[in-house]
Amino acid sequence: MYAIIETGGKQLKVSVGDVVEVEKLDLEPGAVTEFKVLLTSDEGKVLTGSEVGAVTAKAEIVGLVKGDKIIVFKYKAKKNVRKKNGHRQKYTRVKITAIS
């Protein structure tokens, strides 16, 4: 069984026992949260739209992690304009415990 969940403006395919990284959530490790389910599939039976209205995916917060550092470098030729900036996205690692 798997489900498509929505979190942080993104959609992820998950199943029970998966550990995934989602956009940062303001929750402590060990807390339990629920995600909105958009689609579920169980042994070839697919539920979408209003059929999955009551289905939720429960997840346990494992911890907070940081993604890779991305360097942004802006440059304008012949103008002596250079601007260097970096970014490192923060993620929350969650473990899917139940889809029901």
Z-matrix of the N, CA and C atoms (Angstrom, degrees):
N
C 1 1.447
C 2 1.517 1 109.10
N 3 1.330 2 115.62 1 136.07
C 4 1.449 3 120.04 2 174.94
C 5 1.521 4 109.44 3 -137.48
N 6 1.338 5 114.79 4 166.30
C 7 1.463 6 120.25 5 -179.71
C 8 1.517 7 108.64 6 -144.20
N 9 1.311 8 115.38 7 153.97
C 10 1.460 9 122.22 8 172.14
C 11 1.525 10 105.82 9 -103.46
N 12 1.355 11 116.03 10 118.97
C 13 1.457 12 120.00 11 -178.89
C 14 1.521 13 109.61 12 -109.88
N 15 1.336 14 115.69 13 160.51
C 16 1.456 15 121.35 14 178.27
C 17 1.517 16 108.87 15 -119.19
N 18 1.337 17 116.07 16 127.61
C 19 1.454 18 121.31 17 176.59
C 20 1.520 19 109.11 18 -156.64
N 21 1.304 20 116.53 19 136.64
C 22 1.456 21 121.15 20 178.21
C 23 1.518 22 113.76 21 62.10
N 24 1.329 23 117.64 22 28.41
C 25 1.456 24 120.62 23 -179.53
C 26 1.513 25 113.82 24 77.35
N 27 1.326 26 116.93 25 9.06
C 28 1.459 27 121.94 26 -179.45
C 29 1.523 28 109.60 27 -124.20
N 30 1.322 29 115.30 28 161.02
C 31 1.458 30 120.63 29 178.20
C 32 1.522 31 108.74 30 -118.50
N 33 1.339 32 116.56 31 137.17
C 34 1.460 33 122.58 32 -177.98
C 35 1.518 34 110.36 33 -130.08
N 36 1.323 35 116.07 34 143.10
C 37 1.463 36 121.61 35 173.93
C 38 1.522 37 107.52 36 -92.36
N 39 1.340 38 117.12 37 121.81
C 40 1.459 39 122.05 38 -177.23
C 41 1.517 40 110.37 39 -134.61
N 42 1.316 41 115.30 40 157.61
C 43 1.455 42 122.25 41 170.75
C 44 1.523 43 107.36 42 -137.58
N 45 1.314 44 117.30 43 169.54
C 46 1.465 45 121.86 44 -176.12
C 47 1.530 46 109.44 45 -62.81
N 48 1.333 47 116.18 46 130.76
C 49 1.456 48 121.95 47 179.63
C 50 1.519 49 113.64 48 97.07
N 51 1.320 50 118.76 49 -10.85
C 52 1.464 51 121.71 50 179.67
C 53 1.524 52 110.43 51 -71.66
N 54 1.335 53 115.43 52 144.37
C 55 1.454 54 122.08 53 172.79
C 56 1.522 55 106.15 54 -113.03
N 57 1.336 56 116.78 55 117.52
C 58 1.458 57 121.90 56 -176.56
C 59 1.521 58 109.86 57 -127.02
N 60 1.335 59 115.53 58 158.97
C 61 1.455 60 121.73 59 176.73
C 62 1.521 61 108.53 60 -106.53
N 63 1.329 62 115.96 61 126.24
C 64 1.464 63 122.19 62 179.96
C 65 1.526 64 108.32 63 -120.00
N 66 1.326 65 116.26 64 169.72
C 67 1.461 66 120.39 65 176.28
C 68 1.525 67 109.25 66 -54.93
N 69 1.328 68 116.15 67 150.80
C 70 1.460 69 121.24 68 -173.75
C 71 1.525 70 112.47 69 -55.36
N 72 1.340 71 115.17 70 128.54
C 73 1.465 72 123.03 71 175.09
C 74 1.528 73 108.18 72 -110.92
N 75 1.316 74 116.89 73 143.45
C 76 1.463 75 120.71 74 -179.61
C 77 1.520 76 110.54 75 -86.37
N 78 1.332 77 116.35 76 64.25
C 79 1.461 78 122.37 77 178.90
C 80 1.523 79 109.13 78 -132.75
N 81 1.310 80 115.72 79 151.90
C 82 1.460 81 121.80 80 179.40
C 83 1.528 82 110.66 81 -82.91
N 84 1.344 83 117.63 82 152.20
C 85 1.469 84 119.72 83 174.87
C 86 1.520 85 110.71 84 -58.69
N 87 1.339 86 115.77 85 136.71
C 88 1.455 87 121.61 86 -177.55
C 89 1.514 88 113.22 87 99.15
N 90 1.329 89 117.36 88 -15.56
C 91 1.470 90 120.85 89 179.31
C 92 1.527 91 109.64 90 -74.01
N 93 1.321 92 115.70 91 157.85
C 94 1.461 93 121.96 92 179.66
C 95 1.527 94 108.29 93 -112.38
N 96 1.330 95 116.09 94 136.77
C 97 1.459 96 121.25 95 178.78
C 98 1.520 97 109.84 96 -135.66
N 99 1.324 98 116.04 97 166.91
C 100 1.458 99 121.67 98 178.99
C 101 1.523 100 109.52 99 -123.41
N 102 1.336 101 116.02 100 145.55
C 103 1.452 102 122.13 101 177.74
C 104 1.517 103 109.64 102 -117.79
N 105 1.320 104 115.81 103 148.96
C 106 1.458 105 122.06 104 177.24
C 107 1.528 106 109.18 105 -73.64
N 108 1.329 107 116.60 106 131.81
C 109 1.464 108 122.07 107 -179.22
C 110 1.529 109 108.63 108 -100.22
N 111 1.337 110 115.81 109 130.69
C 112 1.461 111 121.38 110 179.12
C 113 1.518 112 112.50 111 -98.98
N 114 1.346 113 117.01 112 -28.45
C 115 1.462 114 121.76 113 -177.11
C 116 1.514 115 108.79 114 -155.12
N 117 1.326 116 117.23 115 141.82
C 118 1.460 117 121.25 116 173.36
C 119 1.519 118 109.03 117 -131.57
N 120 1.329 119 114.76 118 152.05
C 121 1.457 120 120.68 119 177.01
C 122 1.521 121 107.79 120 -139.48
N 123 1.333 122 115.27 121 128.84
C 124 1.455 123 120.78 122 179.67
C 125 1.522 124 108.10 123 -138.78
N 126 1.327 125 116.39 124 109.13
C 127 1.465 126 123.26 125 178.91
C 128 1.528 127 112.03 126 53.13
N 129 1.321 128 116.46 127 46.96
C 130 1.458 129 121.10 128 176.32
C 131 1.508 130 115.05 129 87.40
N 132 1.325 131 118.54 130 -10.23
C 133 1.459 132 121.77 131 178.82
C 134 1.526 133 108.59 132 -92.86
N 135 1.331 134 116.69 133 118.23
C 136 1.456 135 121.77 134 -176.35
C 137 1.524 136 109.85 135 -107.88
N 138 1.330 137 116.19 136 130.35
C 139 1.460 138 122.50 137 177.24
C 140 1.522 139 108.83 138 -116.43
N 141 1.343 140 117.29 139 130.63
C 142 1.459 141 121.62 140 178.62
C 143 1.528 142 109.31 141 -138.14
N 144 1.320 143 115.67 142 173.30
C 145 1.456 144 122.21 143 173.55
C 146 1.519 145 113.53 144 58.22
N 147 1.336 146 116.43 145 -129.49
C 148 1.463 147 120.75 146 -177.07
C 149 1.522 148 112.35 147 -71.78
N 150 1.336 149 117.78 148 -16.61
C 151 1.470 150 121.08 149 178.93
C 152 1.527 151 112.02 150 -67.15
N 153 1.334 152 117.86 151 -27.60
C 154 1.468 153 121.17 152 -179.94
C 155 1.521 154 111.70 153 -102.96
N 156 1.299 155 118.05 154 21.33
C 157 1.459 156 121.56 155 -177.67
C 158 1.513 157 114.12 156 -56.14
N 159 1.325 158 118.71 157 -37.75
C 160 1.464 159 122.14 158 -176.42
C 161 1.526 160 112.94 159 -96.52
N 162 1.315 161 118.48 160 -1.23
C 163 1.468 162 121.18 161 -176.94
C 164 1.530 163 109.56 162 -84.61
N 165 1.330 164 116.33 163 133.54
C 166 1.461 165 122.14 164 175.79
C 167 1.519 166 109.31 165 -132.30
N 168 1.320 167 115.16 166 156.25
C 169 1.459 168 121.47 167 175.52
C 170 1.521 169 107.77 168 -109.65
N 171 1.322 170 116.60 169 118.69
C 172 1.463 171 120.98 170 179.16
C 173 1.524 172 108.86 171 -92.54
N 174 1.335 173 114.62 172 139.23
C 175 1.461 174 120.09 173 -177.15
C 176 1.517 175 110.24 174 -140.12
N 177 1.337 176 114.93 175 150.21
C 178 1.456 177 122.00 176 176.83
C 179 1.520 178 108.36 177 -108.46
N 180 1.327 179 117.05 178 135.03
C 181 1.460 180 121.70 179 -179.99
C 182 1.530 181 108.32 180 -75.05
N 183 1.338 182 116.04 181 122.90
C 184 1.467 183 121.16 182 178.86
C 185 1.519 184 110.24 183 -89.54
N 186 1.324 185 117.82 184 -44.51
C 187 1.461 186 121.06 185 179.57
C 188 1.510 187 111.69 186 172.91
N 189 1.329 188 114.88 187 179.16
C 190 1.452 189 121.89 188 178.57
C 191 1.525 190 109.29 189 -104.34
N 192 1.324 191 117.09 190 139.38
C 193 1.463 192 122.34 191 178.70
C 194 1.514 193 109.22 192 -135.32
N 195 1.333 194 115.30 193 161.92
C 196 1.458 195 121.13 194 176.00
C 197 1.519 196 109.11 195 -113.39
N 198 1.315 197 115.57 196 142.91
C 199 1.459 198 120.82 197 177.53
C 200 1.517 199 110.96 198 -80.20
N 201 1.325 200 116.01 199 -176.67
C 202 1.459 201 121.22 200 178.06
C 203 1.523 202 110.55 201 -68.54
N 204 1.327 203 115.92 202 151.38
C 205 1.453 204 120.31 203 178.09
C 206 1.525 205 109.36 204 -78.63
N 207 1.325 206 114.96 205 134.85
C 208 1.457 207 121.15 206 179.18
C 209 1.523 208 107.57 207 -113.48
N 210 1.316 209 117.01 208 129.48
C 211 1.455 210 122.48 209 178.86
C 212 1.525 211 108.88 210 -98.49
N 213 1.333 212 116.24 211 127.34
C 214 1.461 213 122.34 212 176.35
C 215 1.520 214 106.83 213 -109.90
N 216 1.336 215 116.88 214 121.06
C 217 1.458 216 121.24 215 -178.40
C 218 1.515 217 108.90 216 -124.99
N 219 1.337 218 116.33 217 116.31
C 220 1.462 219 121.44 218 178.49
C 221 1.526 220 108.49 219 -103.76
N 222 1.332 221 116.05 220 138.13
C 223 1.454 222 121.25 221 -172.85
C 224 1.521 223 108.81 222 -146.55
N 225 1.330 224 116.31 223 135.23
C 226 1.465 225 121.01 224 174.36
C 227 1.514 226 107.93 225 -119.87
N 228 1.299 227 115.47 226 121.16
C 229 1.464 228 121.14 227 -176.66
C 230 1.525 229 111.21 228 -63.61
N 231 1.315 230 115.98 229 140.69
C 232 1.469 231 125.10 230 174.49
C 233 1.526 232 114.06 231 64.08
N 234 1.312 233 118.89 232 11.56
C 235 1.463 234 122.06 233 -178.56
C 236 1.529 235 112.84 234 -116.94
N 237 1.321 236 117.90 235 -4.23
C 238 1.464 237 123.49 236 -176.82
C 239 1.535 238 110.95 237 57.13
N 240 1.353 239 116.26 238 39.08
C 241 1.453 240 122.18 239 178.72
C 242 1.518 241 108.18 240 -112.12
N 243 1.330 242 114.79 241 118.66
C 244 1.462 243 120.31 242 177.75
C 245 1.525 244 107.53 243 -139.77
N 246 1.310 245 116.01 244 135.14
C 247 1.462 246 120.05 245 178.44
C 248 1.518 247 108.72 246 -138.84
N 249 1.324 248 116.04 247 122.23
C 250 1.456 249 121.56 248 -179.35
C 251 1.520 250 108.94 249 -112.48
N 252 1.330 251 116.02 250 132.19
C 253 1.454 252 121.80 251 -179.32
C 254 1.525 253 108.29 252 -142.14
N 255 1.314 254 116.99 253 148.91
C 256 1.456 255 121.03 254 178.51
C 257 1.520 256 111.00 255 -125.05
N 258 1.337 257 115.18 256 157.40
C 259 1.464 258 120.41 257 179.37
C 260 1.522 259 108.74 258 -145.86
N 261 1.327 260 115.50 259 140.00
C 262 1.457 261 121.10 260 177.27
C 263 1.519 262 108.09 261 -136.71
N 264 1.326 263 116.74 262 109.12
C 265 1.468 264 122.73 263 -174.70
C 266 1.526 265 110.96 264 -74.86
N 267 1.327 266 116.11 265 141.94
C 268 1.459 267 121.71 266 176.63
C 269 1.526 268 108.94 267 -100.13
N 270 1.332 269 116.12 268 137.57
C 271 1.453 270 122.76 269 -179.05
C 272 1.522 271 110.05 270 -126.86
N 273 1.311 272 116.14 271 159.03
C 274 1.460 273 122.61 272 172.73
C 275 1.521 274 107.10 273 -112.32
N 276 1.321 275 116.58 274 126.36
C 277 1.464 276 121.63 275 178.53
C 278 1.520 277 107.81 276 -90.36
N 279 1.345 278 116.56 277 123.93
C 280 1.454 279 121.15 278 -178.61
C 281 1.525 280 110.24 279 -125.26
N 282 1.331 281 115.32 280 150.98
C 283 1.470 282 121.68 281 176.89
C 284 1.527 283 107.44 282 -114.31
N 285 1.329 284 115.96 283 123.98
C 286 1.459 285 121.23 284 -179.47
C 287 1.535 286 108.14 285 -75.84
N 288 1.348 287 115.91 286 121.26
C 289 1.465 288 119.94 287 -177.38
C 290 1.518 289 113.34 288 -101.74
N 291 1.339 290 117.55 289 -29.34
C 292 1.461 291 119.47 290 -178.19
C 293 1.526 292 110.69 291 -158.28
N 294 1.319 293 115.24 292 147.04
C 295 1.468 294 122.07 293 171.33
C 296 1.517 295 105.38 294 -124.98
N 297 1.333 296 116.16 295 109.38
C 298 1.464 297 119.36 296 -176.21
C 299 1.517 298 111.06 297 -149.01
